Amino acid sequence: MIVIEQAEKQFKKDAEQFIAARKYLPFIIVEPFITTNGGQGHRDTSIYPYSKAVWDEIDKVSICKFDMDGLQSIIKDVKKNYAGTDKIFITGFEAGTHLVWAFIF
C-alpha cells in the first residue's frame, strides 16, 4: 500500500498510523517523500532528506516527473526486495492526491 502524505508533510507520523491500522494484515506500507503535495517546505532539510543537488534536479525536471519516477522506482524496489506483488493500492490525502491522480491517469 502506497500512502501519499498531505500538505502537512508528516510522513513518518502518517506511515505509523497506517502501520498501526494494518495490524497483522499482510500489507507492505510505503510512504515516500513526495514534493507534489504543496510547495511549502521545499528545500527544508528538516522535512525532506534531499540534498541541494537533488533539489536542483527536481527544479530541472519538475516536481511531478521527479515524484512519478520515484514512485515507479519504489514499486520496483518493493517487488524485488520485499516480494511485493504486481497489485498495489495507492491512497492520498488533501494535496497528496495530486500525485495519486497523476499516477492513476
N, C-alpha and C positions, 0 to 999 in steps of 0.2 A: 504494500500500500504506500503510495507516494502522497505525502501531505505537503501542501503548499501554503506557507505561512502568509498571514495578512500584513498590513502596513505596519503593525506594531513591532514586527521583526523579533518576536520572542521564540526563535527557532527551537532552542532546547526545551523550554517550558512546554511548547506545543507538542513536540515529539514525546515528551514524558507523559502528557495527558493521553495521547493515543496509545502508548505502550501500556499504561495502566488500564485503559478501557479494553484493550485486546485480551487481557488476562492470559489465558493459555491457548488461545486460538493460534493456528499456525500461519500467522501473517508476519512478513518482514516489514517493519515500519521504516520508511526512509523520509527524512525531512531535509531537503537540500537547501543550502544558502542560495536564495534567488535574488535577483536585482529588479525584477519586473513588478514588485509589489509596492510600488510607490517610491518616489525619488528621494525622500528624506533619508539621511544616514549613509548615502553613498560616500565611499572613501573613508568612512569612520571605522577604524580598526577595532573598536570595542563592539561593533555589530558584525562586521564582515572580516573574515580571515584572509582577505586578499591584499596582495602587495600593490604598490604603485604601478608596477609593470602590468599586472593583471587588470587594474582599472583602466590603464591606458589602452589595453587590448579591448576591453568592454566598450570604451568610448569609440574605438575604431570600428568594431563590427556591429554594434548595437546591443542594448541590454536584452532584447528579445532573442536574438540569434545566440548570444552567449548562454542564456538560460536554456534554450531549446537544445543546443549542442550538449550542454552539461547534463540535461535530463536524459538524453539518449545515451550518453556515456555511463551514467549511473545505472540505467536499466541494464545495459550490457554487463557492467561490473557485478551487479547483484545476481544476475543469471549465472555468470561464470564463477564467482567466488562464494556464493551462498546458496546455490542450487535453486535460484528463483525460477519461476515459471514464465511462460510467454504471456500469460494472463496477468494484467496489472489492474489495480484500482488507483484512481487519482482523485483527490479532493482538494479543494482550496477554499479559503475564506476571504471575503471582502476583496481587497486589492490582489490577493493571491490568485483570484480566479482569472486574472489577466493571462497568466501562463497556462492555467488549466484549459481555458477556451482556445488559446493558440495551439496547444498540444492536441486537443480534440479535432480542431479543423485541419 
